[in-house]
Amino acid sequence: MEIELNRITVREVIEGYKDNAEEGVVAYSGKLDVRPKYQREFVYNDKQRKEVIKSIKKNFPLNVMYWLKNKDGFEMLDGQQRTISIGQYVNGDFSLKDGNLDKYFHNLTDEEQNQILNYELMIYFCEGTDKERLDWFKIINIAGEKLTDQELRNAVYTGPWLSDAKLKFSKSNCAAYLLAKDGGLLIKGKPIRQEYLETAISWINNGNVAEYMAKHQNDKNSDELWHYFQKVIAWVRENFTIYRNEMSTVNWGNLYNQFNKEKYNSDKIEVKVAELMQDEDVTKKAGIYPYIFTGEEKYLSIRAFSDNMKREAYEKQKGVCVKCGEKFDITEMEADHITPWHEGGKTIAENCQMLCKKDNRTKAGK
């Protein structure tokens, strides 16, 4: 990787600045692609972008930026957030406080405007192979606004598949977000931080995101992923007719992959969900949804017996395990439901018995 340091004024950098939001950003008389395909979307909040301008107004140094040379000019390797913050301010997209007044760039005096426009940015021009570029991109993004795992994967597996996938899964109001939101949000997170894209890939490939991206990197489009995602969402809506907030944290892809070929009665499912939602022994309500299909109580985190309940049962049994008949210290025993929870047993003192650890862990149904 060849690296050359340059001092370039804000005036030169924002010449020809054009921000088409999530569709792309160009600057430097059209020669700088500010948001290449492998880059994240703009994620600075209002306070962060204002701090960039405040630093410039005070002549404080900003961190160096990195531009990668290509056949058409340059693409931004690092510095997108700062560059867009500067462009947005000069374009009048936000203001700064000056005492009690809000001042946009056009409200500043000529002297104040020129001070900003003549501010020198420290920019490294870089040349290298694709591998060197991506390795360097990961290194320089260790600091600053932390990249998510998916943003780093995007840097490694850039190509036609990713470009198409980001249109469907990585824009603020992308198709995936609108689909998952319609009828009640089924996925948490922000599309622009790549959380929807990461979720969809994780679903379709059983958690191995990088493997799927590597396999499809050069595909012309992401239709397979998009059609799969649509099927998962439709399957959820078909089986769960009443939306609850807990549904946004469920791994729907995993359940779809296992159970989509089975037929279920949505009315019966709703009755069961409502019943479990009202059960005070079910401490993890989101776990109701995988429990409906699997019948595995581990998803529900059934409420445990309190220490007082355990001590009361232990004293009644005089320390004797009701299963093997041997005597143990209380630290060598565990509480168990006399009538199992799935048969209607509650987590109350009257339904508590103490078993030795060996018998409790080998008990049928555990």
LUMMIMAR-397432 format. One record per residue (C-alpha): residue number from 1; chain; x, y, z. Coordinates in pm, whole numbers, plus 32768, in hexadecimal, padded with zeros to 4 digits. Layout:
N
+-----+--------+------+------+------+
| num | chaine |   px |   py |   pz |
+-----+--------+------+------+------+
| NUM |      A |    X |    Y |    Z |
...
+-----+--------+------+------+------+
# end
This chain:
366
+-----+--------+------+------+------+
| num | chaine |   px |   py |   pz |
+-----+--------+------+------+------+
|   1 |      A | 8000 | 8000 | 8000 |
|   2 |      A | 8099 | 814E | 7F92 |
|   3 |      A | 8030 | 8278 | 8068 |
|   4 |      A | 806A | 83EB | 801E |
|   5 |      A | 8005 | 8504 | 810F |
|   6 |      A | 7F52 | 8637 | 807D |
|   7 |      A | 7EC4 | 8775 | 8113 |
|   8 |      A | 7D7C | 87CD | 8068 |
|   9 |      A | 7C94 | 88E8 | 80CD |
|  10 |      A | 7B28 | 88BA | 8124 |
|  11 |      A | 7ADB | 899F | 7FFC |
|  12 |      A | 7B7E | 88AA | 7F0B |
|  13 |      A | 7AE8 | 8772 | 7FAA |
|  14 |      A | 7981 | 87ED | 7FA1 |
|  15 |      A | 7998 | 887B | 7E43 |
|  16 |      A | 7884 | 87CC | 7D82 |
|  17 |      A | 7804 | 872A | 7EC3 |
|  18 |      A | 76C3 | 866D | 7E7D |
|  19 |      A | 760D | 859E | 7F82 |
|  20 |      A | 7501 | 84B2 | 7F01 |
|  21 |      A | 74D1 | 842B | 8060 |
|  22 |      A | 74EE | 82B0 | 8065 |
|  23 |      A | 750D | 829B | 7EEA |
|  24 |      A | 7669 | 8333 | 7EE6 |
|  25 |      A | 7743 | 8460 | 7F30 |
|  26 |      A | 784C | 8505 | 7E55 |
|  27 |      A | 793F | 8626 | 7E93 |
|  28 |      A | 7A8E | 86B8 | 7E21 |
|  29 |      A | 7A04 | 8733 | 7CD4 |
|  30 |      A | 795A | 85E3 | 7C9F |
|  31 |      A | 7AA2 | 8524 | 7CBA |
|  32 |      A | 7A66 | 8499 | 7E1A |
|  33 |      A | 796E | 8381 | 7E5E |
|  34 |      A | 7923 | 83C7 | 7FCC |
|  35 |      A | 7858 | 828B | 8003 |
|  36 |      A | 78E4 | 815D | 7F46 |
|  37 |      A | 781F | 8017 | 7F4D |
|  38 |      A | 78E2 | 7F87 | 8071 |
|  39 |      A | 78AD | 80BB | 814A |
|  40 |      A | 77A6 | 80DB | 825A |
|  41 |      A | 7686 | 81D3 | 8242 |
|  42 |      A | 769D | 8326 | 82EF |
|  43 |      A | 7679 | 82DE | 8464 |
|  44 |      A | 76F1 | 8419 | 8516 |
|  45 |      A | 75E7 | 84AF | 85F6 |
|  46 |      A | 75A1 | 8625 | 8608 |
|  47 |      A | 7696 | 865D | 8726 |
|  48 |      A | 77B0 | 85A5 | 8677 |
|  49 |      A | 7794 | 8661 | 852F |
|  50 |      A | 7786 | 87AE | 85E8 |
|  51 |      A | 78C6 | 8754 | 86A2 |
|  52 |      A | 7974 | 872D | 8551 |
|  53 |      A | 7919 | 8892 | 84F1 |
|  54 |      A | 7971 | 891B | 8648 |
|  55 |      A | 7ACA | 887F | 862B |
|  56 |      A | 7AFE | 8925 | 84D8 |
|  57 |      A | 7A87 | 8A7A | 8558 |
|  58 |      A | 7B83 | 8A62 | 8675 |
|  59 |      A | 7C96 | 89ED | 8588 |
|  60 |      A | 7CB5 | 88AB | 864C |
|  61 |      A | 7D47 | 878A | 8581 |
|  62 |      A | 7C5B | 867F | 8500 |
|  63 |      A | 7CD3 | 851A | 84DC |
|  64 |      A | 7D79 | 84CD | 8390 |
|  65 |      A | 7CA4 | 8449 | 8272 |
|  66 |      A | 7CF9 | 833F | 8172 |
|  67 |      A | 7C9B | 834D | 8002 |
|  68 |      A | 7CD8 | 8228 | 7F1C |
|  69 |      A | 7D47 | 8274 | 7DB9 |
|  70 |      A | 7C80 | 81CE | 7CA4 |
|  71 |      A | 7C5B | 81F8 | 7B2C |
|  72 |      A | 7B4B | 8302 | 7B56 |
|  73 |      A | 7BEF | 83CA | 7C6A |
|  74 |      A | 7BCB | 8368 | 7DD7 |
|  75 |      A | 7AE9 | 82A9 | 7EC1 |
|  76 |      A | 7AD0 | 82EE | 8034 |
|  77 |      A | 7B84 | 81E6 | 80FD |
|  78 |      A | 7B5B | 8298 | 824B |
|  79 |      A | 7AC4 | 83EC | 82A1 |
|  80 |      A | 7964 | 83C9 | 8216 |
|  81 |      A | 78B4 | 843C | 8353 |
|  82 |      A | 798C | 8574 | 8377 |
|  83 |      A | 7979 | 85CE | 8206 |
|  84 |      A | 77FE | 85B1 | 81FA |
|  85 |      A | 77E0 | 867B | 833D |
|  86 |      A | 78A9 | 8794 | 829B |
|  87 |      A | 77E4 | 8781 | 8156 |
|  88 |      A | 7697 | 8785 | 820D |
|  89 |      A | 76F7 | 88B9 | 82D6 |
|  90 |      A | 7773 | 8980 | 81AB |
|  91 |      A | 7638 | 8919 | 80EE |
|  92 |      A | 755F | 89A3 | 8207 |
|  93 |      A | 74D5 | 8858 | 8288 |
|  94 |      A | 750E | 88AF | 83F6 |
|  95 |      A | 7572 | 89D5 | 84D1 |
|  96 |      A | 7659 | 8A17 | 85F8 |
|  97 |      A | 7612 | 8ADC | 8732 |
|  98 |      A | 76C3 | 8C2C | 874A |
|  99 |      A | 765E | 8CB0 | 889D |
| 100 |      A | 74E3 | 8CAC | 8894 |
| 101 |      A | 74D6 | 8CAE | 871A |
| 102 |      A | 74C5 | 8B8D | 8623 |
| 103 |      A | 75B1 | 8BCB | 8502 |
| 104 |      A | 75B8 | 8B10 | 83BA |
| 105 |      A | 76E6 | 8B2F | 82D7 |
| 106 |      A | 763B | 8C3F | 820B |
| 107 |      A | 7604 | 8D0B | 834B |
| 108 |      A | 777B | 8D25 | 8388 |
| 109 |      A | 784C | 8E53 | 8324 |
| 110 |      A | 792F | 8E36 | 81F6 |
| 111 |      A | 7A57 | 8E1F | 82E1 |
| 112 |      A | 79B7 | 8D00 | 83A5 |
| 113 |      A | 7957 | 8C48 | 8266 |
| 114 |      A | 7AB4 | 8C68 | 81D7 |
| 115 |      A | 7B4F | 8BED | 831B |
| 116 |      A | 7A89 | 8AA9 | 82F1 |
| 117 |      A | 7AC0 | 8A8D | 817A |
| 118 |      A | 7C37 | 8AC6 | 8199 |
| 119 |      A | 7C62 | 89C8 | 82AF |
| 120 |      A | 7D5A | 88BD | 8240 |
| 121 |      A | 7CFD | 8750 | 825A |
| 122 |      A | 7E11 | 864E | 827B |
| 123 |      A | 7DCB | 8548 | 8170 |
| 124 |      A | 7E95 | 8416 | 810F |
| 125 |      A | 7E7F | 83A7 | 7FA5 |
| 126 |      A | 7E9F | 822A | 7F9D |
| 127 |      A | 7EE6 | 8133 | 7E87 |
| 128 |      A | 7EE1 | 7FB9 | 7EA3 |
| 129 |      A | 7E3D | 7E70 | 7E4B |
| 130 |      A | 7CD7 | 7E1A | 7EAD |
| 131 |      A | 7D58 | 7D43 | 7FCA |
| 132 |      A | 7E3E | 7E58 | 8049 |
| 133 |      A | 7D1F | 7F4F | 8035 |
| 134 |      A | 7C31 | 7E78 | 80FE |
| 135 |      A | 7D3A | 7E19 | 81FF |
| 136 |      A | 7D90 | 7F88 | 822D |
| 137 |      A | 7C20 | 7FE4 | 8244 |
| 138 |      A | 7BF1 | 7EF3 | 8368 |
| 139 |      A | 7D2B | 7F71 | 8417 |
| 140 |      A | 7CD9 | 80E4 | 8407 |
| 141 |      A | 7B72 | 80A8 | 8477 |
| 142 |      A | 7BD6 | 8001 | 85BF |
| 143 |      A | 7BCA | 815B | 865D |
| 144 |      A | 7ABA | 8262 | 863F |
| 145 |      A | 794B | 8212 | 8605 |
| 146 |      A | 795D | 809A | 8633 |
| 147 |      A | 78FF | 7FC7 | 8507 |
| 148 |      A | 7808 | 7EB1 | 853E |
| 149 |      A | 786A | 7D4E | 84E0 |
| 150 |      A | 7787 | 7D64 | 83B1 |
| 151 |      A | 7822 | 7EAC | 833C |
| 152 |      A | 7975 | 7E02 | 8344 |
| 153 |      A | 78EB | 7CD9 | 8282 |
| 154 |      A | 7865 | 7DCD | 817F |
| 155 |      A | 79C6 | 7E52 | 8151 |
| 156 |      A | 7A4A | 7CF5 | 810C |
| 157 |      A | 7934 | 7C71 | 802A |
| 158 |      A | 78E7 | 7DA3 | 7F57 |
| 159 |      A | 7857 | 7D56 | 7DFF |
| 160 |      A | 7712 | 7D52 | 7D34 |
| 161 |      A | 765F | 7C71 | 7E2F |
| 162 |      A | 76A7 | 7D5E | 7F50 |
| 163 |      A | 7643 | 7E93 | 7E8A |
| 164 |      A | 74EE | 7DFB | 7E42 |
| 165 |      A | 74C5 | 7D71 | 7FA3 |
| 166 |      A | 7508 | 7EC5 | 803F |
| 167 |      A | 73F3 | 7F5F | 7F6D |
| 168 |      A | 72FC | 7E65 | 7FFE |
| 169 |      A | 737E | 7E47 | 8162 |
| 170 |      A | 745D | 7F6F | 81BE |
| 171 |      A | 73A2 | 80B4 | 817B |
| 172 |      A | 72D3 | 8171 | 827B |
| 173 |      A | 7185 | 8115 | 81DF |
| 174 |      A | 71F8 | 7FEB | 8115 |
| 175 |      A | 710E | 7ED9 | 80A2 |
| 176 |      A | 717D | 7DEB | 81B7 |
| 177 |      A | 7138 | 7EEA | 82C8 |
| 178 |      A | 6FE2 | 7F46 | 823E |
| 179 |      A | 6F84 | 7DD7 | 821E |
| 180 |      A | 6FF7 | 7D7C | 837E |
| 181 |      A | 6F48 | 7EB1 | 840A |
| 182 |      A | 6DF6 | 7E80 | 8363 |
| 183 |      A | 6D14 | 7DE5 | 846B |
| 184 |      A | 6E0E | 7E11 | 8587 |
| 185 |      A | 6F8C | 7E1C | 8581 |
| 186 |      A | 7025 | 7CBE | 856D |
| 187 |      A | 7196 | 7D22 | 856D |
| 188 |      A | 724C | 7E0D | 8657 |
| 189 |      A | 7367 | 7EED | 85E6 |
| 190 |      A | 73B1 | 7FEA | 84D5 |
| 191 |      A | 73CC | 7F92 | 8366 |
| 192 |      A | 74DC | 8098 | 832C |
| 193 |      A | 75B9 | 7FEC | 8431 |
| 194 |      A | 758F | 7EAD | 8361 |
| 195 |      A | 74C6 | 7DF8 | 8470 |
| 196 |      A | 73AD | 7D93 | 8384 |
| 197 |      A | 74A1 | 7D11 | 8281 |
| 198 |      A | 7563 | 7C51 | 838A |
| 199 |      A | 7421 | 7BBC | 8419 |
| 200 |      A | 73A0 | 7B49 | 82C8 |
| 201 |      A | 74EA | 7AA2 | 826A |
| 202 |      A | 7502 | 7A00 | 83C1 |
| 203 |      A | 73A4 | 7973 | 8394 |
| 204 |      A | 73DC | 78E2 | 823B |
| 205 |      A | 752F | 7849 | 828E |
| 206 |      A | 74F8 | 77D5 | 83F5 |
| 207 |      A | 75D0 | 78E1 | 8491 |
| 208 |      A | 76FD | 78D2 | 83A7 |
| 209 |      A | 76EF | 7A2B | 830A |
| 210 |      A | 784F | 7A3F | 827C |
| 211 |      A | 782F | 78ED | 81CE |
| 212 |      A | 76F4 | 7959 | 8117 |
| 213 |      A | 7789 | 7AA7 | 80AD |
| 214 |      A | 78C5 | 79FF | 802E |
| 215 |      A | 77FC | 7905 | 7F62 |
| 216 |      A | 771D | 7A0D | 7EC1 |
| 217 |      A | 7810 | 7B34 | 7EA8 |
| 218 |      A | 780E | 7B3D | 7D2D |
| 219 |      A | 769F | 7AE8 | 7CF6 |
| 220 |      A | 75E9 | 7BE9 | 7C22 |
| 221 |      A | 74DA | 7C22 | 7D26 |
| 222 |      A | 745F | 7BC0 | 7E7F |
| 223 |      A | 730D | 7B39 | 7E11 |
| 224 |      A | 733C | 79ED | 7EC5 |
| 225 |      A | 7369 | 7A9D | 8012 |
| 226 |      A | 724C | 7B8F | 7FD4 |
| 227 |      A | 7153 | 7A7F | 7F70 |
| 228 |      A | 71B7 | 79AF | 809F |
| 229 |      A | 7189 | 7ADB | 8184 |
| 230 |      A | 702D | 7B1A | 80F8 |
| 231 |      A | 6FCC | 79AF | 8139 |
| 232 |      A | 703F | 79BF | 82A1 |
| 233 |      A | 6F7B | 7AFB | 82EC |
| 234 |      A | 6E43 | 7A73 | 8242 |
| 235 |      A | 6E5E | 792F | 830B |
| 236 |      A | 6E73 | 79EF | 8452 |
| 237 |      A | 6D46 | 7AC8 | 83FE |
| 238 |      A | 6C7E | 7995 | 8399 |
| 239 |      A | 6CBC | 78DC | 84E0 |
| 240 |      A | 6CB4 | 79FF | 85D6 |
| 241 |      A | 6B89 | 7AD8 | 858D |
| 242 |      A | 6BB1 | 7BBF | 86BA |
| 243 |      A | 6CF1 | 7C88 | 86D7 |
| 244 |      A | 6DAE | 7CB0 | 881F |
| 245 |      A | 6EEE | 7D76 | 8857 |
| 246 |      A | 6FAA | 7C3D | 88C2 |
| 247 |      A | 6F98 | 7BC0 | 875C |
| 248 |      A | 70AA | 7CB2 | 86ED |
| 249 |      A | 71BA | 7BEC | 87A1 |
| 250 |      A | 7161 | 7A8F | 8721 |
| 251 |      A | 7246 | 79D2 | 8632 |
| 252 |      A | 7132 | 799D | 8532 |
| 253 |      A | 7219 | 7914 | 8428 |
| 254 |      A | 7283 | 77F3 | 8504 |
| 255 |      A | 7118 | 7799 | 854E |
| 256 |      A | 70B2 | 77BD | 83E0 |
| 257 |      A | 71CF | 76DB | 836E |
| 258 |      A | 715E | 75C9 | 845C |
| 259 |      A | 6FE3 | 75DF | 8454 |
| 260 |      A | 6F6B | 768D | 8317 |
| 261 |      A | 6EF3 | 7548 | 827A |
| 262 |      A | 6E04 | 7500 | 839B |
| 263 |      A | 6C9F | 7580 | 83A7 |
| 264 |      A | 6C2C | 763A | 84DE |
| 265 |      A | 6AE3 | 76C9 | 8557 |
| 266 |      A | 6B1E | 783B | 8598 |
| 267 |      A | 69ED | 7854 | 867D |
| 268 |      A | 6A70 | 773E | 875D |
| 269 |      A | 6BC9 | 77DA | 875B |
| 270 |      A | 6B39 | 7926 | 87CF |
| 271 |      A | 6A7E | 7880 | 88EF |
| 272 |      A | 6BC2 | 77DA | 8960 |
| 273 |      A | 6C8F | 7918 | 893E |
| 274 |      A | 6B92 | 79E1 | 8A09 |
| 275 |      A | 6B8F | 78D6 | 8B17 |
| 276 |      A | 6D09 | 78D3 | 8B32 |
| 277 |      A | 6D1F | 7A4D | 8B31 |
| 278 |      A | 6C47 | 7A4D | 8C6A |
| 279 |      A | 6D0E | 793C | 8D18 |
| 280 |      A | 6DE3 | 79E4 | 8E23 |
| 281 |      A | 6ED2 | 78BC | 8E24 |
| 282 |      A | 6F39 | 790B | 8CBD |
| 283 |      A | 7048 | 7A10 | 8CEF |
| 284 |      A | 70BE | 7A29 | 8B85 |
| 285 |      A | 6F8E | 7A85 | 8AB9 |
| 286 |      A | 7048 | 7A91 | 896D |
| 287 |      A | 7099 | 7922 | 89A4 |
| 288 |      A | 6F29 | 78CC | 8980 |
| 289 |      A | 6F49 | 78D4 | 8806 |
| 290 |      A | 7059 | 77CC | 87DD |
| 291 |      A | 6FB0 | 7703 | 88F5 |
| 292 |      A | 6E6D | 76F5 | 882B |
| 293 |      A | 6F22 | 762F | 871D |
| 294 |      A | 702C | 7572 | 87DE |
| 295 |      A | 6F81 | 752E | 892C |
| 296 |      A | 70D2 | 756A | 89D7 |
| 297 |      A | 70A8 | 7617 | 8B27 |
| 298 |      A | 720B | 76A3 | 8B1D |
| 299 |      A | 7189 | 77C0 | 8A44 |
| 300 |      A | 7098 | 7833 | 8B54 |
| 301 |      A | 718A | 7858 | 8C79 |
| 302 |      A | 7088 | 77CE | 8D6C |
| 303 |      A | 7095 | 788D | 8EB4 |
| 304 |      A | 717C | 77EA | 8FAF |
| 305 |      A | 7123 | 7793 | 9115 |
| 306 |      A | 719D | 7896 | 9210 |
| 307 |      A | 72A6 | 7846 | 9314 |
| 308 |      A | 7197 | 7850 | 9420 |
| 309 |      A | 70C4 | 7751 | 9363 |
| 310 |      A | 71F3 | 766F | 933A |
| 311 |      A | 724C | 7685 | 94AC |
| 312 |      A | 70E4 | 763E | 9512 |
| 313 |      A | 70D3 | 7506 | 9436 |
| 314 |      A | 722B | 7494 | 94A8 |
| 315 |      A | 71C8 | 74AA | 9617 |
| 316 |      A | 7081 | 73EF | 95D9 |
| 317 |      A | 7143 | 72D7 | 9531 |
| 318 |      A | 724E | 72E0 | 9642 |
| 319 |      A | 7352 | 72F6 | 9532 |
| 320 |      A | 72E9 | 71AF | 948C |
| 321 |      A | 72CD | 719E | 9311 |
| 322 |      A | 716D | 7127 | 92BD |
| 323 |      A | 71F5 | 7069 | 9192 |
| 324 |      A | 7318 | 6F98 | 9218 |
| 325 |      A | 72CF | 6FB0 | 938F |
| 326 |      A | 742E | 7021 | 93EB |
| 327 |      A | 747D | 714C | 94C7 |
| 328 |      A | 7538 | 7279 | 943C |
| 329 |      A | 75A3 | 73D6 | 949F |
| 330 |      A | 74C1 | 74E1 | 9408 |
| 331 |      A | 75E1 | 7554 | 9329 |
| 332 |      A | 75E1 | 73FB | 9289 |
| 333 |      A | 7470 | 740B | 922E |
| 334 |      A | 7395 | 74C2 | 9134 |
| 335 |      A | 7227 | 752B | 9138 |
| 336 |      A | 712E | 747B | 9056 |
| 337 |      A | 6FBD | 749D | 9005 |
| 338 |      A | 6EF1 | 7383 | 90A1 |
| 339 |      A | 6DE9 | 73B4 | 8F95 |
| 340 |      A | 6EAB | 7419 | 8E5B |
| 341 |      A | 6E70 | 7575 | 8DD5 |
| 342 |      A | 6DF0 | 74ED | 8C87 |
| 343 |      A | 6CE4 | 742A | 8D46 |
| 344 |      A | 6C6B | 7561 | 8DF9 |
| 345 |      A | 6D5A | 7561 | 8F20 |
| 346 |      A | 6DB0 | 76B7 | 8FAB |
| 347 |      A | 6EF1 | 773E | 903D |
| 348 |      A | 6E6E | 7751 | 91A1 |
| 349 |      A | 6EE6 | 76BF | 92EC |
| 350 |      A | 6DDA | 75B0 | 92ED |
| 351 |      A | 6E59 | 752E | 919E |
| 352 |      A | 6FC9 | 7529 | 91FA |
| 353 |      A | 7098 | 73F5 | 9243 |
| 354 |      A | 720D | 73CA | 926D |
| 355 |      A | 72D1 | 72CA | 91A4 |
| 356 |      A | 7442 | 727F | 91A7 |
| 357 |      A | 74EF | 731B | 907C |
| 358 |      A | 751F | 71CC | 8FCE |
| 359 |      A | 73B1 | 7166 | 8FE5 |
| 360 |      A | 7330 | 72BF | 8F89 |
| 361 |      A | 7402 | 72CD | 8E4E |
| 362 |      A | 73A9 | 716F | 8DDC |
| 363 |      A | 7236 | 718E | 8E2D |
| 364 |      A | 7153 | 7142 | 8D07 |
| 365 |      A | 7100 | 7277 | 8C42 |
| 366 |      A | 7228 | 7345 | 8CC0 |
+-----+--------+------+------+------+
# end
